[in-house]
Amino acid sequence: MTLSRPIQFGALGVLALLMIATRGQHFASVDALPSASWAVFFLAGVLFRPLWGFVALFALASLLDISSLERGTITQWCVSPAYWALLPAYGSLWFAGRLYASIHRDELRTLLPLATTLVASGFVAYLCSGGGFYFFSGRYPDASLSEFAGRVTHYYPHSTSVMAVYVAAAAVVYALARAIAPRGQLARA
């Protein structure tokens, strides 16, 4: 996927706004929408090449979480030492997005690799984030692998399906932009 630099920066800006609107419960939260954070990191990996975009989005997510903590809308459990498990979780989504971008073609047949990449990266992200919270937050003093396995089967499908809905919406927007834009206008200049 080769997008022009202005399109990449525009996409990063839209993704940051989506995270601001849907992450946690802070001043700009849209309560009716589930968090788009997983999709934001995946799509940023697909659409924005420089690694500093990942760092900027992680910093934004952290600032939003700190803001929610300060406002009392989330508890200390959410920002325990387990919080750092989000780094490999979001990193795996970003990396999966970069991987998918390298194989993407503007053809329907790339929907299967997209779906496969989403399912696999969602699983890794859940193992990192959910496992990190479960084992390292201190909230579950009697944590066990068997109980965590049950949590995976309970929470992973929902987390990945939310990400898939946001990514599907982005794919539709991308397809419409490709159809409307004059040939080559979205491509790298």
C-alpha positions as CSV (number, residue, x, y, z in Angstrom):
1,M,0.0,0.0,0.0
2,T,1.6,3.2,-1.1
3,L,-0.2,6.4,0.0
4,S,1.1,9.9,-0.4
5,R,2.6,11.6,2.7
6,P,-0.3,14.0,3.1
7,I,-2.8,11.1,2.9
8,Q,-0.7,9.2,5.5
9,F,-0.7,12.2,7.9
10,G,-4.4,12.8,7.3
11,A,-5.1,9.1,8.2
12,L,-3.0,9.3,11.3
13,G,-4.9,12.4,12.4
14,V,-8.3,10.7,11.8
15,L,-7.1,7.7,13.7
16,A,-6.0,9.8,16.6
17,L,-9.4,11.5,16.7
18,L,-11.1,8.2,16.6
19,M,-9.1,7.1,19.6
20,I,-9.8,10.3,21.5
21,A,-13.5,9.8,20.8
22,T,-13.8,6.2,21.9
23,R,-11.0,5.4,24.4
24,G,-12.0,5.3,28.1
25,Q,-14.1,7.7,29.9
26,H,-12.6,11.1,29.6
27,F,-13.7,14.5,28.5
28,A,-14.4,13.6,24.8
29,S,-15.7,10.0,25.3
30,V,-18.5,8.8,23.1
31,D,-20.1,6.3,25.4
32,A,-22.1,4.5,22.7
33,L,-19.0,3.4,20.8
34,P,-16.6,0.7,21.9
35,S,-13.0,1.5,22.1
36,A,-11.3,1.7,18.7
37,S,-7.8,1.5,20.1
38,W,-7.0,-1.9,18.7
39,A,-8.2,-0.9,15.3
40,V,-6.4,2.4,15.5
41,F,-3.0,0.7,16.0
42,F,-3.7,-1.9,13.3
43,L,-4.8,0.7,10.8
44,A,-2.0,3.1,11.7
45,G,0.4,0.2,10.9
46,V,-1.4,-0.3,7.5
47,L,-1.6,3.4,6.6
48,F,1.3,5.3,8.2
49,R,4.8,4.2,7.6
50,P,7.0,6.1,10.1
51,L,7.5,4.3,13.4
52,W,7.1,7.5,15.4
53,G,3.4,7.3,14.5
54,F,3.2,4.3,16.8
55,V,5.0,6.1,19.6
56,A,2.7,9.1,19.2
57,L,-0.4,7.0,19.3
58,F,0.9,5.1,22.4
59,A,1.6,8.4,24.1
60,L,-1.9,9.6,23.2
61,A,-3.5,6.5,24.6
62,S,-1.5,6.9,27.8
63,L,-2.4,10.5,28.2
64,L,-6.1,9.6,27.7
65,D,-5.8,6.9,30.4
66,I,-4.0,9.2,32.8
67,S,-6.8,11.8,32.2
68,S,-9.4,9.2,32.9
69,L,-7.6,8.2,36.1
70,E,-7.3,11.8,37.3
71,R,-11.0,12.3,36.6
72,G,-11.8,9.1,38.6
73,T,-13.5,7.4,35.7
74,I,-11.1,4.4,35.8
75,T,-9.4,2.8,38.7
76,Q,-5.8,2.2,39.7
77,W,-6.1,-1.4,38.4
78,C,-6.1,0.0,34.8
79,V,-2.8,1.7,35.2
80,S,-1.0,-0.9,37.4
81,P,2.4,-2.2,36.4
82,A,0.5,-4.4,34.0
83,Y,-0.2,-1.3,31.9
84,W,3.2,-1.9,30.1
85,A,1.7,-5.1,28.6
86,L,-0.1,-2.7,26.3
87,L,3.2,-1.9,24.6
88,P,3.7,-5.3,23.1
89,A,-0.1,-5.6,22.5
90,Y,-0.3,-2.5,20.5
91,G,3.0,-3.2,18.9
92,S,1.8,-6.5,17.6
93,L,-1.2,-4.8,16.1
94,W,1.0,-2.1,14.5
95,F,3.4,-4.8,13.2
96,A,0.5,-6.8,11.8
97,G,-0.8,-3.7,10.0
98,R,2.6,-3.2,8.5
99,L,2.7,-6.8,7.4
100,Y,-0.7,-6.6,5.9
101,A,0.2,-3.3,4.1
102,S,3.1,-5.2,2.4
103,I,0.7,-7.8,0.9
104,H,-2.3,-5.6,0.2
105,R,-3.5,-5.2,-3.3
106,D,-6.6,-3.3,-4.4
107,E,-8.4,-6.6,-5.1
108,L,-11.1,-8.5,-3.2
109,R,-8.8,-11.5,-2.8
110,T,-6.8,-9.6,-0.2
111,L,-9.8,-9.6,2.2
112,L,-8.8,-13.2,3.3
113,P,-5.3,-12.2,4.3
114,L,-6.8,-9.1,6.0
115,A,-9.2,-11.2,8.0
116,T,-6.5,-13.7,8.9
117,T,-4.1,-11.0,10.0
118,L,-6.9,-9.4,12.1
119,V,-7.7,-12.7,13.9
120,A,-4.1,-13.6,14.5
121,S,-3.0,-10.1,15.7
122,G,-6.1,-9.8,17.8
123,F,-5.2,-13.0,19.5
124,V,-1.6,-11.9,20.2
125,A,-2.8,-8.5,21.4
126,Y,-5.3,-10.1,23.8
127,L,-2.7,-12.5,25.2
128,C,-0.4,-9.5,25.9
129,S,-3.0,-7.0,27.2
130,G,-5.5,-9.4,28.9
131,G,-2.7,-11.7,30.1
132,G,-0.7,-8.8,31.4
133,F,-3.6,-7.4,33.3
134,Y,-4.7,-10.8,34.6
135,F,-1.3,-11.9,35.8
136,F,0.4,-8.6,36.7
137,S,-2.2,-6.1,37.9
138,G,-2.5,-7.6,41.3
139,R,-6.2,-7.7,41.0
140,Y,-6.2,-11.5,40.7
141,P,-4.0,-12.9,43.4
142,D,-4.8,-16.5,42.6
143,A,-4.2,-16.2,38.8
144,S,-3.9,-19.5,37.0
145,L,-3.4,-20.5,33.3
146,S,-6.6,-22.5,33.3
147,E,-8.6,-19.6,34.5
148,F,-6.9,-17.3,32.0
149,A,-7.7,-19.7,29.2
150,G,-11.4,-19.3,30.1
151,R,-11.0,-15.5,30.0
152,V,-9.5,-15.7,26.6
153,T,-12.4,-17.7,25.2
154,H,-14.8,-15.2,26.8
155,Y,-13.2,-11.8,26.0
156,Y,-11.0,-12.4,22.9
157,P,-13.9,-12.8,20.4
158,H,-15.5,-9.6,21.5
159,S,-12.3,-7.6,21.4
160,T,-11.4,-8.9,17.9
161,S,-14.9,-8.4,16.5
162,V,-14.9,-4.8,17.7
163,M,-11.6,-4.3,15.9
164,A,-12.9,-6.0,12.8
165,V,-15.9,-3.7,12.6
166,Y,-13.7,-0.6,12.7
167,V,-11.3,-2.1,10.2
168,A,-14.2,-3.1,7.9
169,A,-15.5,0.5,8.0
170,A,-12.0,1.8,7.2
171,A,-11.8,-0.6,4.3
172,V,-15.1,0.7,2.9
173,V,-13.9,4.3,3.3
174,Y,-10.6,3.3,1.5
175,A,-12.4,1.6,-1.3
176,L,-14.7,4.6,-1.8
177,A,-11.7,7.0,-1.8
178,R,-10.0,4.8,-4.3
179,A,-13.1,4.8,-6.5
180,I,-13.6,8.6,-6.3
181,A,-10.0,9.9,-6.4
182,P,-8.5,10.5,-9.8
183,R,-6.1,7.6,-10.7
184,G,-2.9,7.9,-8.8
185,Q,-4.0,10.7,-6.5
186,L,-3.8,8.7,-3.3
187,A,-0.5,7.1,-4.3
188,R,2.9,8.1,-3.0
189,A,4.1,11.3,-4.8
